[in-house]
Amino acid sequence: MFEKEAMYKISYGLFVLMTKYGEKQNGCIVNTVSMLTDNPTRIVVFVNKANYTEELIRKSGELNVSILTEKTPFDIFKQFGFCSGRDTDKFAGKTYPQMENGIFYLPEYTNAVISAKVVDAHDYGTHTLFVAEVTEAKKLSNEKSVTYEYYQNNIKPKPQAEKSNTEKWVCKICGYVHEGELPDDFICPWCKHPASDFEKIS
């Protein structure tokens, strides 16, 4: 027996991962960042290869991690998680501060920001694991860091079933609603998770 819901009980945080290559700044939502070693201080970051941010980190070798708080509104997750930087400027019309590496970070809804340089990378099929040495770290507030479970229960809007003869499926990860038959090879256009992470709305 394999109950995928058991995997959701692992304690994940939620972060905005940002990078810069040339003049292009980009960022995405990730849920796997952790400290690897203390001396030197290194972190590991897992990034889905479908994310444009992953491609830019491989090219630039530098990144910033903004650690999100429980006060983060759903709009931030939409801004950095539901569209691709390949065809959308996620920073359009807004001004963001930069760390010493020249990469933007999120000053609001963030309790700390960490800058790091990639020292190693490992290919794990759908994801790349980056090992990065911390070059700068800044505490911004004492607000509680948001967990994935808190996001699911308190931030992400609950799907609303509508009266219709058309099947509706909701992504348990990001809340995207798909109408009609759900193919086995379907990939969520927002968070890139597979059909197995969808449930039927009754």
N, C-alpha and C positions, 0 to 999 in steps of 0.2 A: 504494500500500500504506500502511495506517495501523495500526501495532502499538501498541495502547494501553499496553502494558507499558513502552514507551520513556518515556512521561510519568511513570511512577513513579520513574524514575531522577533526576528533578529533586530537588535537595536541599531537602526540606521539614523543618521542625521540627514539634513538637506542643506545643500550649498549651491551658491552660484560660482561656477568655475569660469574664469575669464582668461583670455590670452590675446596676443597681438602679433601679427605677422605683416611686416611692412607698415602700411597705414591702416590695415584692416583690424579693427577691434571686434571681438566676438565673445559670447558667453553662453553657457547652458546650465541647466539644473542637473546636479549629480547627487547620488545618495551614499557614495562610498569614498570617504576620505579618512585616513587615520594616520597617526604617528607611527613611524617605523623604528627609528633610533633616536637617541637623545644626544649623542656626541659622535659625529656631527648630527644636527637635528635634520631628520629626513621624514618625509611623508610619502604615503602611497595614495594614488588617485586612480580609480577605475572609470573609464569613459567609454560609452558605446561608440563603436566605429562609425555608426550612421550619423553621428553628430559632427557638424562642421568644425566645432571647437577641437575635437580630437585631431582632425587633420592639421589644423593650425598649430596645435601644441607640438606635433611631430616636426613641423617645419621650423618653429621658433625656439622650442626648447625652454620656454618660460611660461609661467602661469601665476594667477592669483586665485585664492579661495576666499570667498566671503561667506562667513558662517551665519546662516539665517536664524532668526529668533521666532518665538511663538507668535509675535505680533505681525509677522509677514502676511500681507493680504494676498488673496488668490491671484490678483493681477500680476504680481511678480512672477509667480509660477507660469502664468500664461505668457508673459513677456519673454522669459528665458527658456521655457520648456515646450511651448506648443507651436513654435515655428522655427524654420531653419535660417541661420545666418547666411546661407548660400544665396538666398533670394530676398531676405528681409534685413533691414538695418535695425537691430534691436535697441539701438541707442538714439534713434532719430528723435529730434526735438528736445532732447534732455542733455544736461551737462553732468559729467561724472568726474570725480577726483581720480588721480592716478597715484600709484605707488612709485617708488624709485625706479622700477623697471619700465615705467611708461605705460603700464597696463591699467585699465580702469578697475575700480572696485565699487561695490554697492555700499554707500554710506548710511543708508536708512535700513531698518529692519535687520541689522547685522550687528553682532556683538564682538566680532574680531575679523581681521583680514590677514591672510598669510601669503607672502610671495615666495616663489621657489623656482629653482632651475632644475630641469630634468637631467638626471645622471644615468638613467637606465629605463628601458621600456620592454615590456613583454606582451606578446600577442596571445590572447586567449579567445580566439574565434570571433565572437561578436563584440568583445571589448578589448581595449588596451589598458594594461596596468603600467602607469608611469610612476617611477621612483624619482622623487625630486628633493633636492637639498634646500632648506629654508634659508632665504637671504634677508628677509624682513618680516616682522610680525607686529601687529598693532591691535591692542584691545580698544574697542569702541564703546561698549556698554556692559552692564551687568544683567541684561535681559537673558532669560533662559533660551538655550539653543532649541530649535524645533526638531522634533524627531519625526520620522516617517509616519509612525502611528498617530502622533498628534495631528499631523497634516491630514491624514485620512479621516480622522474623527471630528476635527474642529475647523479645518480651513477649506478643504475641497468641498464644493457644493454637492449635495446629494442629488442623484438623478431623479427626474420627475417623469413618471410613466404617463403617457398620453393615450387616449382612446383611439386606437387605430388597428387596422387589420395587418399592418406591416410589422414584421418582427423588429425589435429594437434590442441592441446589445450595448452594454456599457463597459468601458475599460476600468477595471478595478484599480489600476494604477493612477490614471490621470483624470478619469471622468468623461472621456470622449464617448459620444453616443453614435453607434453605427446602425443605420436602418437597412433592413432587408436581410437576406441570408448571409451568414458569416462563414466564409471559406476557411478551411483548415490552415491555409498559408497566409491568412490575413495579417497585416502588420498595422498597428495603430499609427495613424499619421501624425499624432501629437508626440507620443513618448516612445514610439518604436517597439513596443512590446507585442508579443504574438497573440494569436487568437485564444490561446489557453488562458490568457489573463482577462478575458471578457466574460461577463455573465449576462444572461437574458433578463430583460426588464419585463416583469409580469404585469 
